[in-house]
Amino acid sequence: MWSNNPQERLNKEVRRRTDVVGIFPGRDAIIRLVGAVLAEQNDEWTEARRYMGPEILATCQQKGKPSETNETGVTTEAIGA
């Protein structure tokens, strides 16, 4: 059965990765693995929820500068906020 519950998906990913490793040498190794999974999930969530990407922010920072032409010949103009 498939679920939309993020907690269940996270638990399934931790279970999958611990099955791959098999035997852990100590408690610290388990904590490092779970911490890495949590950090990866946080990064994915942050990227998916980002309101403005780096491209838009870079364009907005050029607001006070005159229009420039990039290497493809397209003129970049600042976006007013």
N, C-alpha and C positions, 0 to 999 in steps of 0.2 A: 504494500500500500504506500502510495506517494503522499508526502505531507508538505504543507507550506510553512510549517512551524520551524523558525530559524534555530531554535534550541535543539530540536531533533536532528536537523541537518548537520549542525555543529558536532553533536555527539556521534553521529554516523561517520563523519570525517575523522574524528579522533580515534574511533574504533578501527576504521580502515587503516590508519597510519600505524597504530599500535600492533595490529595484526601483521603488518609488513615487517616491523622490527622484530617481533617475536619475544625475545628475552631482553630485559633492561638490566644493565649492570648495577643500577642503584636508583634511589628515589629522585635524585637530581636529574637524571636522564629523562625520566618521565615528565618532570616539571618543565624541562627545556623543550621537549616535544610538544606538549600541550600549549606552552607559551608561544611557540612558533606557529602553531595552527591558529591560535587566537589572534596573533599579530597579522597573519595573512588574511584572515577573515575580516579583520578591522580595516585593513588596507583596501580590500575589495569593496567593502561597504562604503567606505569614504569616497572611492572613485565613482561608484555607481550613484551616489547621492550628491555629487558635486554640482553646485548651481552654475558656476562659471569655470570653464577650463582654462588652462594656462595660455592658450592661444588668444582667447577673448581678453584676458587680463593684460597680456602684452600689447594688444591693440589699443586698449583703453589707456595705457600708460603713455601712449604716443599722442595724447589729446592736444597738448600744447605745441607739438612739432608739426611742421608742414607735411603734406602728403608725400609719401615715398613710393617708388616703384621697386618691387622685389625682382628676383632673378627670373620670374616667369613673365614679367611685363605687366603684372596686375598692380594697380594703384591701391595702396592701403591707406584708408582714412580712419581717423579716430572715431570711436563710438561714444556718443555722449551718454552720461549716466543720469 
